[in-house]
Amino acid sequence: MNEGRNATLNHAIKQLDEYFNKQRTEFELSLILAGTDFQKQIWQALQNIPYGQTVSYLELAKNLVNL
């Protein structure tokens, strides 16, 4: 293991490598989302965007208002 790396970081690097090599479409990472309730709501909405699709900021905002 490289100095300064731990198992979590190595796991993230492996998944990113797989993603950029078109071998992965979803991530399996443990995230600690520290922020306001609004920030957490945005981050959850971003995680719900399917692979290969895009969502504009306006569309994201409209979807959040309808929750």
PDB file of N, CA, C and O in Angstrom:
ATOM      1  N   MET A   1       0.851  -1.176   0.000  1.00  0.00           N
ATOM      2  CA  MET A   1       0.000   0.000   0.000  1.00  0.00           C
ATOM      3  C   MET A   1       0.893   1.235   0.000  1.00  0.00           C
ATOM      4  O   MET A   1       1.921   1.261   0.677  1.00  0.00           O
ATOM      5  N   ASN A   2       0.505   2.253  -0.755  1.00  0.00           N
ATOM      6  CA  ASN A   2       1.265   3.502  -0.806  1.00  0.00           C
ATOM      7  C   ASN A   2       1.109   4.285   0.481  1.00  0.00           C
ATOM      8  O   ASN A   2       0.068   4.238   1.137  1.00  0.00           O
ATOM      9  N   GLU A   3       2.157   5.003   0.829  1.00  0.00           N
ATOM     10  CA  GLU A   3       2.108   5.827   2.035  1.00  0.00           C
ATOM     11  C   GLU A   3       0.991   6.859   1.902  1.00  0.00           C
ATOM     12  O   GLU A   3       0.833   7.470   0.845  1.00  0.00           O
ATOM     13  N   GLY A   4       0.225   7.054   2.955  1.00  0.00           N
ATOM     14  CA  GLY A   4      -0.864   8.024   2.943  1.00  0.00           C
ATOM     15  C   GLY A   4      -2.178   7.468   2.419  1.00  0.00           C
ATOM     16  O   GLY A   4      -3.194   8.163   2.448  1.00  0.00           O
ATOM     17  N   ARG A   5      -2.177   6.244   1.947  1.00  0.00           N
ATOM     18  CA  ARG A   5      -3.415   5.635   1.460  1.00  0.00           C
ATOM     19  C   ARG A   5      -3.924   4.642   2.480  1.00  0.00           C
ATOM     20  O   ARG A   5      -3.155   4.061   3.246  1.00  0.00           O
ATOM     21  N   ASN A   6      -5.246   4.455   2.480  1.00  0.00           N
ATOM     22  CA  ASN A   6      -5.842   3.433   3.325  1.00  0.00           C
ATOM     23  C   ASN A   6      -6.784   2.604   2.461  1.00  0.00           C
ATOM     24  O   ASN A   6      -6.930   2.861   1.266  1.00  0.00           O
ATOM     25  N   ALA A   7      -7.406   1.634   3.057  1.00  0.00           N
ATOM     26  CA  ALA A   7      -8.264   0.723   2.298  1.00  0.00           C
ATOM     27  C   ALA A   7      -9.414   1.456   1.610  1.00  0.00           C
ATOM     28  O   ALA A   7      -9.779   1.123   0.483  1.00  0.00           O
ATOM     29  N   THR A   8      -9.978   2.444   2.279  1.00  0.00           N
ATOM     30  CA  THR A   8     -11.101   3.188   1.691  1.00  0.00           C
ATOM     31  C   THR A   8     -10.660   3.949   0.450  1.00  0.00           C
ATOM     32  O   THR A   8     -11.343   3.925  -0.574  1.00  0.00           O
ATOM     33  N   LEU A   9      -9.526   4.620   0.540  1.00  0.00           N
ATOM     34  CA  LEU A   9      -9.018   5.368  -0.602  1.00  0.00           C
ATOM     35  C   LEU A   9      -8.650   4.420  -1.744  1.00  0.00           C
ATOM     36  O   LEU A   9      -8.943   4.711  -2.904  1.00  0.00           O
ATOM     37  N   ASN A  10      -8.024   3.309  -1.436  1.00  0.00           N
ATOM     38  CA  ASN A  10      -7.681   2.338  -2.474  1.00  0.00           C
ATOM     39  C   ASN A  10      -8.941   1.797  -3.155  1.00  0.00           C
ATOM     40  O   ASN A  10      -8.948   1.580  -4.367  1.00  0.00           O
ATOM     41  N   HIS A  11      -9.992   1.583  -2.387  1.00  0.00           N
ATOM     42  CA  HIS A  11     -11.267   1.109  -2.937  1.00  0.00           C
ATOM     43  C   HIS A  11     -11.854   2.149  -3.900  1.00  0.00           C
ATOM     44  O   HIS A  11     -12.348   1.800  -4.972  1.00  0.00           O
ATOM     45  N   ALA A  12     -11.796   3.408  -3.516  1.00  0.00           N
ATOM     46  CA  ALA A  12     -12.309   4.489  -4.370  1.00  0.00           C
ATOM     47  C   ALA A  12     -11.484   4.596  -5.654  1.00  0.00           C
ATOM     48  O   ALA A  12     -12.046   4.760  -6.737  1.00  0.00           O
ATOM     49  N   ILE A  13     -10.171   4.507  -5.544  1.00  0.00           N
ATOM     50  CA  ILE A  13      -9.301   4.586  -6.720  1.00  0.00           C
ATOM     51  C   ILE A  13      -9.599   3.444  -7.678  1.00  0.00           C
ATOM     52  O   ILE A  13      -9.656   3.646  -8.890  1.00  0.00           O
ATOM     53  N   LYS A  14      -9.787   2.254  -7.144  1.00  0.00           N
ATOM     54  CA  LYS A  14     -10.100   1.085  -7.978  1.00  0.00           C
ATOM     55  C   LYS A  14     -11.406   1.305  -8.730  1.00  0.00           C
ATOM     56  O   LYS A  14     -11.491   1.016  -9.923  1.00  0.00           O
ATOM     57  N   GLN A  15     -12.417   1.810  -8.047  1.00  0.00           N
ATOM     58  CA  GLN A  15     -13.704   2.040  -8.696  1.00  0.00           C
ATOM     59  C   GLN A  15     -13.615   3.136  -9.752  1.00  0.00           C
ATOM     60  O   GLN A  15     -14.236   3.033 -10.810  1.00  0.00           O
ATOM     61  N   LEU A  16     -12.853   4.173  -9.473  1.00  0.00           N
ATOM     62  CA  LEU A  16     -12.675   5.238 -10.475  1.00  0.00           C
ATOM     63  C   LEU A  16     -11.943   4.707 -11.705  1.00  0.00           C
ATOM     64  O   LEU A  16     -12.314   5.023 -12.836  1.00  0.00           O
ATOM     65  N   ASP A  17     -10.912   3.907 -11.486  1.00  0.00           N
ATOM     66  CA  ASP A  17     -10.212   3.292 -12.616  1.00  0.00           C
ATOM     67  C   ASP A  17     -11.169   2.454 -13.456  1.00  0.00           C
ATOM     68  O   ASP A  17     -11.140   2.525 -14.685  1.00  0.00           O
ATOM     69  N   GLU A  18     -12.015   1.664 -12.806  1.00  0.00           N
ATOM     70  CA  GLU A  18     -12.993   0.835 -13.517  1.00  0.00           C
ATOM     71  C   GLU A  18     -13.976   1.713 -14.294  1.00  0.00           C
ATOM     72  O   GLU A  18     -14.328   1.398 -15.431  1.00  0.00           O
ATOM     73  N   TYR A  19     -14.413   2.800 -13.688  1.00  0.00           N
ATOM     74  CA  TYR A  19     -15.361   3.714 -14.341  1.00  0.00           C
ATOM     75  C   TYR A  19     -14.747   4.299 -15.611  1.00  0.00           C
ATOM     76  O   TYR A  19     -15.372   4.292 -16.671  1.00  0.00           O
ATOM     77  N   PHE A  20     -13.518   4.805 -15.494  1.00  0.00           N
ATOM     78  CA  PHE A  20     -12.882   5.435 -16.651  1.00  0.00           C
ATOM     79  C   PHE A  20     -12.470   4.419 -17.714  1.00  0.00           C
ATOM     80  O   PHE A  20     -12.220   4.796 -18.858  1.00  0.00           O
ATOM     81  N   ASN A  21     -12.396   3.150 -17.357  1.00  0.00           N
ATOM     82  CA  ASN A  21     -12.131   2.089 -18.323  1.00  0.00           C
ATOM     83  C   ASN A  21     -13.422   1.433 -18.815  1.00  0.00           C
ATOM     84  O   ASN A  21     -13.396   0.367 -19.430  1.00  0.00           O
ATOM     85  N   LYS A  22     -14.558   2.093 -18.533  1.00  0.00           N
ATOM     86  CA  LYS A  22     -15.887   1.641 -18.978  1.00  0.00           C
ATOM     87  C   LYS A  22     -16.240   0.250 -18.449  1.00  0.00           C
ATOM     88  O   LYS A  22     -16.928  -0.517 -19.122  1.00  0.00           O
ATOM     89  N   GLN A  23     -15.769  -0.072 -17.245  1.00  0.00           N
ATOM     90  CA  GLN A  23     -16.079  -1.353 -16.616  1.00  0.00           C
ATOM     91  C   GLN A  23     -17.046  -1.188 -15.446  1.00  0.00           C
ATOM     92  O   GLN A  23     -17.442  -2.181 -14.835  1.00  0.00           O
ATOM     93  N   ARG A  24     -17.432   0.038 -15.124  1.00  0.00           N
ATOM     94  CA  ARG A  24     -18.300   0.289 -13.972  1.00  0.00           C
ATOM     95  C   ARG A  24     -19.240   1.436 -14.314  1.00  0.00           C
ATOM     96  O   ARG A  24     -18.839   2.424 -14.929  1.00  0.00           O
ATOM     97  N   THR A  25     -20.515   1.287 -13.900  1.00  0.00           N
ATOM     98  CA  THR A  25     -21.497   2.356 -14.110  1.00  0.00           C
ATOM     99  C   THR A  25     -22.075   2.870 -12.802  1.00  0.00           C
ATOM    100  O   THR A  25     -22.745   3.903 -12.791  1.00  0.00           O
ATOM    101  N   GLU A  26     -21.832   2.177 -11.706  1.00  0.00           N
ATOM    102  CA  GLU A  26     -22.309   2.595 -10.394  1.00  0.00           C
ATOM    103  C   GLU A  26     -21.173   2.462  -9.387  1.00  0.00           C
ATOM    104  O   GLU A  26     -20.322   1.580  -9.500  1.00  0.00           O
ATOM    105  N   PHE A  27     -21.178   3.347  -8.410  1.00  0.00           N
ATOM    106  CA  PHE A  27     -20.151   3.318  -7.381  1.00  0.00           C
ATOM    107  C   PHE A  27     -20.701   2.718  -6.093  1.00  0.00           C
ATOM    108  O   PHE A  27     -21.881   2.872  -5.774  1.00  0.00           O
ATOM    109  N   GLU A  28     -19.846   2.048  -5.374  1.00  0.00           N
ATOM    110  CA  GLU A  28     -20.200   1.459  -4.081  1.00  0.00           C
ATOM    111  C   GLU A  28     -19.224   2.009  -3.049  1.00  0.00           C
ATOM    112  O   GLU A  28     -18.286   1.330  -2.632  1.00  0.00           O
ATOM    113  N   LEU A  29     -19.463   3.238  -2.652  1.00  0.00           N
ATOM    114  CA  LEU A  29     -18.582   3.911  -1.703  1.00  0.00           C
ATOM    115  C   LEU A  29     -19.372   4.330  -0.477  1.00  0.00           C
ATOM    116  O   LEU A  29     -20.530   4.736  -0.582  1.00  0.00           O
ATOM    117  N   SER A  30     -18.751   4.232   0.666  1.00  0.00           N
ATOM    118  CA  SER A  30     -19.365   4.728   1.893  1.00  0.00           C
ATOM    119  C   SER A  30     -19.060   6.216   1.995  1.00  0.00           C
ATOM    120  O   SER A  30     -17.907   6.619   2.145  1.00  0.00           O
ATOM    121  N   LEU A  31     -20.091   7.008   1.914  1.00  0.00           N
ATOM    122  CA  LEU A  31     -19.919   8.461   1.966  1.00  0.00           C
ATOM    123  C   LEU A  31     -20.424   9.006   3.296  1.00  0.00           C
ATOM    124  O   LEU A  31     -21.469   8.590   3.795  1.00  0.00           O
ATOM    125  N   ILE A  32     -19.690   9.916   3.846  1.00  0.00           N
ATOM    126  CA  ILE A  32     -20.140  10.645   5.034  1.00  0.00           C
ATOM    127  C   ILE A  32     -20.511  12.038   4.553  1.00  0.00           C
ATOM    128  O   ILE A  32     -19.641  12.868   4.287  1.00  0.00           O
ATOM    129  N   LEU A  33     -21.790  12.281   4.444  1.00  0.00           N
ATOM    130  CA  LEU A  33     -22.271  13.552   3.916  1.00  0.00           C
ATOM    131  C   LEU A  33     -22.503  14.527   5.068  1.00  0.00           C
ATOM    132  O   LEU A  33     -23.557  14.521   5.704  1.00  0.00           O
ATOM    133  N   ALA A  34     -21.513  15.350   5.318  1.00  0.00           N
ATOM    134  CA  ALA A  34     -21.611  16.342   6.391  1.00  0.00           C
ATOM    135  C   ALA A  34     -21.980  17.677   5.772  1.00  0.00           C
ATOM    136  O   ALA A  34     -21.205  18.251   5.007  1.00  0.00           O
ATOM    137  N   GLY A  35     -23.146  18.163   6.100  1.00  0.00           N
ATOM    138  CA  GLY A  35     -23.599  19.430   5.554  1.00  0.00           C
ATOM    139  C   GLY A  35     -24.984  19.747   6.077  1.00  0.00           C
ATOM    140  O   GLY A  35     -25.522  19.056   6.943  1.00  0.00           O
ATOM    141  N   THR A  36     -25.539  20.802   5.532  1.00  0.00           N
ATOM    142  CA  THR A  36     -26.889  21.183   5.929  1.00  0.00           C
ATOM    143  C   THR A  36     -27.889  20.189   5.343  1.00  0.00           C
ATOM    144  O   THR A  36     -27.548  19.406   4.457  1.00  0.00           O
ATOM    145  N   ASP A  37     -29.107  20.225   5.835  1.00  0.00           N
ATOM    146  CA  ASP A  37     -30.150  19.355   5.288  1.00  0.00           C
ATOM    147  C   ASP A  37     -30.334  19.612   3.796  1.00  0.00           C
ATOM    148  O   ASP A  37     -30.541  18.680   3.019  1.00  0.00           O
ATOM    149  N   PHE A  38     -30.257  20.893   3.397  1.00  0.00           N
ATOM    150  CA  PHE A  38     -30.401  21.249   1.983  1.00  0.00           C
ATOM    151  C   PHE A  38     -29.275  20.631   1.156  1.00  0.00           C
ATOM    152  O   PHE A  38     -29.529  20.059   0.096  1.00  0.00           O
ATOM    153  N   GLN A  39     -28.042  20.741   1.627  1.00  0.00           N
ATOM    154  CA  GLN A  39     -26.912  20.159   0.905  1.00  0.00           C
ATOM    155  C   GLN A  39     -27.077  18.649   0.775  1.00  0.00           C
ATOM    156  O   GLN A  39     -26.829  18.088  -0.292  1.00  0.00           O
ATOM    157  N   LYS A  40     -27.488  17.998   1.838  1.00  0.00           N
ATOM    158  CA  LYS A  40     -27.680  16.554   1.797  1.00  0.00           C
ATOM    159  C   LYS A  40     -28.769  16.173   0.796  1.00  0.00           C
ATOM    160  O   LYS A  40     -28.672  15.150   0.119  1.00  0.00           O
ATOM    161  N   GLN A  41     -29.797  16.999   0.713  1.00  0.00           N
ATOM    162  CA  GLN A  41     -30.888  16.757  -0.230  1.00  0.00           C
ATOM    163  C   GLN A  41     -30.362  16.853  -1.671  1.00  0.00           C
ATOM    164  O   GLN A  41     -30.717  16.034  -2.520  1.00  0.00           O
ATOM    165  N   ILE A  42     -29.529  17.839  -1.937  1.00  0.00           N
ATOM    166  CA  ILE A  42     -28.937  18.008  -3.269  1.00  0.00           C
ATOM    167  C   ILE A  42     -28.041  16.816  -3.600  1.00  0.00           C
ATOM    168  O   ILE A  42     -28.127  16.261  -4.696  1.00  0.00           O
ATOM    169  N   TRP A  43     -27.188  16.423  -2.667  1.00  0.00           N
ATOM    170  CA  TRP A  43     -26.267  15.312  -2.908  1.00  0.00           C
ATOM    171  C   TRP A  43     -27.029  14.022  -3.175  1.00  0.00           C
ATOM    172  O   TRP A  43     -26.622  13.225  -4.020  1.00  0.00           O
ATOM    173  N   GLN A  44     -28.121  13.812  -2.469  1.00  0.00           N
ATOM    174  CA  GLN A  44     -28.940  12.611  -2.704  1.00  0.00           C
ATOM    175  C   GLN A  44     -29.547  12.661  -4.098  1.00  0.00           C
ATOM    176  O   GLN A  44     -29.573  11.656  -4.808  1.00  0.00           O
ATOM    177  N   ALA A  45     -30.035  13.836  -4.487  1.00  0.00           N
ATOM    178  CA  ALA A  45     -30.628  13.981  -5.817  1.00  0.00           C
ATOM    179  C   ALA A  45     -29.580  13.725  -6.902  1.00  0.00           C
ATOM    180  O   ALA A  45     -29.891  13.114  -7.923  1.00  0.00           O
ATOM    181  N   LEU A  46     -28.363  14.178  -6.697  1.00  0.00           N
ATOM    182  CA  LEU A  46     -27.297  13.947  -7.669  1.00  0.00           C
ATOM    183  C   LEU A  46     -26.981  12.460  -7.791  1.00  0.00           C
ATOM    184  O   LEU A  46     -26.695  11.975  -8.886  1.00  0.00           O
ATOM    185  N   GLN A  47     -27.030  11.744  -6.689  1.00  0.00           N
ATOM    186  CA  GLN A  47     -26.753  10.308  -6.710  1.00  0.00           C
ATOM    187  C   GLN A  47     -27.845   9.518  -7.427  1.00  0.00           C
ATOM    188  O   GLN A  47     -27.618   8.386  -7.854  1.00  0.00           O
ATOM    189  N   ASN A  48     -29.023  10.110  -7.557  1.00  0.00           N
ATOM    190  CA  ASN A  48     -30.147   9.426  -8.194  1.00  0.00           C
ATOM    191  C   ASN A  48     -30.192   9.626  -9.709  1.00  0.00           C
ATOM    192  O   ASN A  48     -31.083   9.091 -10.369  1.00  0.00           O
ATOM    193  N   ILE A  49     -29.254  10.382 -10.271  1.00  0.00           N
ATOM    194  CA  ILE A  49     -29.220  10.572 -11.719  1.00  0.00           C
ATOM    195  C   ILE A  49     -28.632   9.303 -12.335  1.00  0.00           C
ATOM    196  O   ILE A  49     -27.507   8.926 -12.010  1.00  0.00           O
ATOM    197  N   PRO A  50     -29.376   8.644 -13.215  1.00  0.00           N
ATOM    198  CA  PRO A  50     -28.893   7.385 -13.803  1.00  0.00           C
ATOM    199  C   PRO A  50     -27.636   7.585 -14.659  1.00  0.00           C
ATOM    200  O   PRO A  50     -27.404   8.658 -15.215  1.00  0.00           O
ATOM    201  N   TYR A  51     -26.846   6.531 -14.742  1.00  0.00           N
ATOM    202  CA  TYR A  51     -25.634   6.533 -15.563  1.00  0.00           C
ATOM    203  C   TYR A  51     -25.980   6.903 -17.003  1.00  0.00           C
ATOM    204  O   TYR A  51     -26.945   6.390 -17.570  1.00  0.00           O
ATOM    205  N   GLY A  52     -25.195   7.783 -17.579  1.00  0.00           N
ATOM    206  CA  GLY A  52     -25.371   8.163 -18.975  1.00  0.00           C
ATOM    207  C   GLY A  52     -26.394   9.255 -19.200  1.00  0.00           C
ATOM    208  O   GLY A  52     -26.597   9.683 -20.336  1.00  0.00           O
ATOM    209  N   GLN A  53     -27.045   9.717 -18.141  1.00  0.00           N
ATOM    210  CA  GLN A  53     -28.031  10.781 -18.288  1.00  0.00           C
ATOM    211  C   GLN A  53     -27.498  12.063 -17.670  1.00  0.00           C
ATOM    212  O   GLN A  53     -26.636  12.042 -16.791  1.00  0.00           O
ATOM    213  N   THR A  54     -28.021  13.160 -18.141  1.00  0.00           N
ATOM    214  CA  THR A  54     -27.662  14.457 -17.575  1.00  0.00           C
ATOM    215  C   THR A  54     -28.922  15.146 -17.071  1.00  0.00           C
ATOM    216  O   THR A  54     -30.026  14.875 -17.541  1.00  0.00           O
ATOM    217  N   VAL A  55     -28.741  16.030 -16.119  1.00  0.00           N
ATOM    218  CA  VAL A  55     -29.838  16.809 -15.563  1.00  0.00           C
ATOM    219  C   VAL A  55     -29.325  18.240 -15.400  1.00  0.00           C
ATOM    220  O   VAL A  55     -28.242  18.463 -14.859  1.00  0.00           O
ATOM    221  N   SER A  56     -30.108  19.198 -15.870  1.00  0.00           N
ATOM    222  CA  SER A  56     -29.702  20.597 -15.721  1.00  0.00           C
ATOM    223  C   SER A  56     -29.951  21.048 -14.281  1.00  0.00           C
ATOM    224  O   SER A  56     -30.714  20.428 -13.540  1.00  0.00           O
ATOM    225  N   TYR A  57     -29.292  22.134 -13.909  1.00  0.00           N
ATOM    226  CA  TYR A  57     -29.526  22.689 -12.574  1.00  0.00           C
ATOM    227  C   TYR A  57     -30.993  23.068 -12.406  1.00  0.00           C
ATOM    228  O   TYR A  57     -31.557  22.887 -11.327  1.00  0.00           O
ATOM    229  N   LEU A  58     -31.617  23.591 -13.462  1.00  0.00           N
ATOM    230  CA  LEU A  58     -33.028  23.979 -13.397  1.00  0.00           C
ATOM    231  C   LEU A  58     -33.905  22.756 -13.149  1.00  0.00           C
ATOM    232  O   LEU A  58     -34.800  22.791 -12.305  1.00  0.00           O
ATOM    233  N   GLU A  59     -33.648  21.678 -13.883  1.00  0.00           N
ATOM    234  CA  GLU A  59     -34.443  20.452 -13.712  1.00  0.00           C
ATOM    235  C   GLU A  59     -34.256  19.876 -12.293  1.00  0.00           C
ATOM    236  O   GLU A  59     -35.211  19.434 -11.654  1.00  0.00           O
ATOM    237  N   LEU A  60     -33.023  19.895 -11.835  1.00  0.00           N
ATOM    238  CA  LEU A  60     -32.740  19.400 -10.475  1.00  0.00           C
ATOM    239  C   LEU A  60     -33.504  20.234  -9.452  1.00  0.00           C
ATOM    240  O   LEU A  60     -34.114  19.682  -8.537  1.00  0.00           O
ATOM    241  N   ALA A  61     -33.476  21.543  -9.596  1.00  0.00           N
ATOM    242  CA  ALA A  61     -34.171  22.436  -8.668  1.00  0.00           C
ATOM    243  C   ALA A  61     -35.674  22.196  -8.704  1.00  0.00           C
ATOM    244  O   ALA A  61     -36.315  22.144  -7.654  1.00  0.00           O
ATOM    245  N   LYS A  62     -36.238  22.051  -9.882  1.00  0.00           N
ATOM    246  CA  LYS A  62     -37.678  21.799 -10.003  1.00  0.00           C
ATOM    247  C   LYS A  62     -38.059  20.481  -9.330  1.00  0.00           C
ATOM    248  O   LYS A  62     -39.093  20.401  -8.668  1.00  0.00           O
ATOM    249  N   ASN A  63     -37.230  19.448  -9.494  1.00  0.00           N
ATOM    250  CA  ASN A  63     -37.506  18.167  -8.857  1.00  0.00           C
ATOM    251  C   ASN A  63     -37.438  18.273  -7.328  1.00  0.00           C
ATOM    252  O   ASN A  63     -38.212  17.619  -6.630  1.00  0.00           O
ATOM    253  N   LEU A  64     -36.530  19.081  -6.813  1.00  0.00           N
ATOM    254  CA  LEU A  64     -36.397  19.231  -5.373  1.00  0.00           C
ATOM    255  C   LEU A  64     -37.575  19.987  -4.779  1.00  0.00           C
ATOM    256  O   LEU A  64     -37.993  19.699  -3.657  1.00  0.00           O
ATOM    257  N   VAL A  65     -38.110  20.939  -5.509  1.00  0.00           N
ATOM    258  CA  VAL A  65     -39.262  21.721  -5.047  1.00  0.00           C
ATOM    259  C   VAL A  65     -40.488  20.816  -4.924  1.00  0.00           C
ATOM    260  O   VAL A  65     -41.341  21.033  -4.063  1.00  0.00           O
ATOM    261  N   ASN A  66     -40.573  19.804  -5.786  1.00  0.00           N
ATOM    262  CA  ASN A  66     -41.726  18.913  -5.802  1.00  0.00           C
ATOM    263  C   ASN A  66     -41.649  17.799  -4.766  1.00  0.00           C
ATOM    264  O   ASN A  66     -42.576  16.994  -4.674  1.00  0.00           O
ATOM    265  N   LEU A  67     -40.581  17.727  -3.987  1.00  0.00           N
ATOM    266  CA  LEU A  67     -40.463  16.667  -2.972  1.00  0.00           C
ATOM    267  C   LEU A  67     -41.396  16.885  -1.819  1.00  0.00           C
ATOM    268  O   LEU A  67     -41.420  16.084  -0.884  1.00  0.00           O
TER     269      LEU A  67
END
